Amino acid sequence: MNDAILLAARIAATGEVDRESAAWLADGIRRWWRLGDEAARLPAYLGLPATRGRAARGVRDYWLRAAAEELLPEDRAAHLRQAVMVFLRHRWHLWKGFAVPPAGSSALDECLFYAAQSGAEMRLSRRQYCNIVGGK
């Protein structure tokens, strides 16, 4: 996930614009204004994906890669896929209304929470998980 998605997600979640976010917004708007492009192209100048779906997949993949780092290196994609299925079956239906994972959650569950919260599809093929974790 690129920094632009992280900054946009942080602004969307908190409603606040910190110094880093303000600098990012100002830089993107300045570049867009200088070139006199259409308003619809502003997300491109901010480094954001063209659609909300692409942004959601970027957030999901970022958190799934972080989750994979919590697993043993052997066959990470398969273990990640299994961990996601268990999480979706046993935790997500209880946690999906929360803004943050419950206190005391494992690092793996925290990553899976944020991946699921992205809104992108989580039930993926083994090949898709391999692609996300870099073939590991």
C-alpha positions in Angstrom: 0.0 0.0 0.0 1.4 3.4 -0.9 1.7 6.3 1.6 -1.1 8.1 -0.2 -3.6 5.4 0.7 -2.4 5.4 4.3 -2.7 9.1 4.6 -6.1 9.1 2.9 -7.3 6.3 5.1 -6.1 8.1 8.2 -7.9 11.3 7.3 -11.1 9.3 6.5 -10.9 7.4 9.8 -10.1 10.4 12.1 -11.5 13.4 10.2 -8.3 15.1 11.1 -5.5 16.5 8.9 -2.1 16.3 10.6 1.1 18.0 9.3 2.1 15.1 7.1 -1.3 14.8 5.6 -1.6 18.6 5.0 1.8 18.6 3.2 0.7 15.6 1.0 -2.6 17.3 0.1 -1.0 20.7 -0.6 1.7 19.1 -2.8 -0.9 17.1 -4.8 -3.2 20.1 -5.2 -0.3 22.4 -6.2 0.8 20.0 -8.9 -2.8 19.6 -10.2 -3.4 23.3 -10.2 -0.1 24.1 -11.9 -1.0 21.8 -14.8 -4.6 23.0 -15.0 -6.0 19.5 -15.3 -9.6 18.4 -14.8 -10.9 18.1 -11.2 -11.6 14.4 -11.7 -7.8 13.8 -12.1 -7.0 15.2 -8.7 -6.7 11.7 -7.1 -3.9 10.9 -9.6 -2.0 13.9 -8.5 -2.4 12.8 -4.9 -1.0 9.3 -5.8 -4.4 7.6 -5.1 -5.8 4.7 -7.0 -8.4 5.5 -9.7 -11.2 3.7 -7.9 -12.3 3.0 -4.3 -12.1 -0.7 -5.1 -8.4 -0.5 -6.0 -7.7 1.5 -2.8 -9.6 -1.1 -0.7 -7.5 -3.9 -2.3 -4.3 -2.0 -1.6 -5.3 -1.6 2.0 -6.3 -5.3 2.2 -3.0 -6.5 0.6 -0.9 -4.3 2.9 -2.5 -5.8 6.0 -2.4 -9.4 4.6 1.3 -9.0 3.9 1.7 -7.8 7.5 -0.3 -10.8 8.7 1.9 -13.1 6.7 4.9 -11.8 8.6 3.4 -13.2 11.8 3.3 -16.7 10.3 6.1 -19.3 9.8 7.9 -18.8 6.6 7.2 -22.2 5.2 4.2 -22.0 2.8 3.0 -18.6 4.1 0.3 -18.2 1.5 -1.4 -21.4 2.5 -1.2 -20.6 6.2 -2.4 -17.1 5.6 -5.4 -18.3 3.7 -6.2 -20.7 6.5 -5.8 -18.0 9.1 -8.1 -15.7 7.1 -10.8 -18.3 6.9 -10.6 -19.0 10.6 -10.7 -15.3 11.4 -13.7 -14.7 9.1 -15.6 -17.7 10.5 -14.9 -17.0 14.2 -14.1 -13.4 14.8 -15.1 -11.0 12.0 -18.8 -11.3 12.6 -18.3 -10.2 16.2 -15.7 -7.5 15.5 -16.9 -5.9 12.3 -18.7 -3.1 14.1 -15.6 -2.1 16.0 -13.3 0.8 14.9 -10.2 -1.0 16.2 -9.5 -4.6 17.1 -10.4 -5.5 20.8 -7.7 -5.0 23.3 -5.4 -8.0 23.8 -5.9 -9.2 20.2 -2.9 -11.0 18.7 -0.8 -9.1 16.1 -2.1 -11.6 13.5 -5.7 -10.9 14.4 -5.1 -7.1 14.4 -3.7 -7.4 10.8 -6.6 -9.5 9.7 -9.1 -7.1 11.3 -7.7 -4.2 9.3 -7.6 -6.3 6.1 -11.2 -7.3 6.5 -12.2 -3.7 7.5 -10.9 -2.5 4.1 -14.0 -3.8 2.5 -12.1 -5.7 -0.2 -12.9 -9.4 -0.8 -11.1 -11.7 1.7 -12.1 -15.1 0.3 -9.3 -15.4 -2.3 -7.7 -18.3 -4.1 -4.4 -19.8 -3.0 -2.8 -18.2 -6.1 -4.1 -14.8 -5.0 -2.6 -15.2 -1.5 0.7 -16.3 -3.1 0.7 -13.1 -5.2 0.0 -11.0 -2.2 2.7 -12.4 0.0 5.2 -12.5 -2.9 5.1 -16.2 -3.7 6.0 -17.4 -0.3 
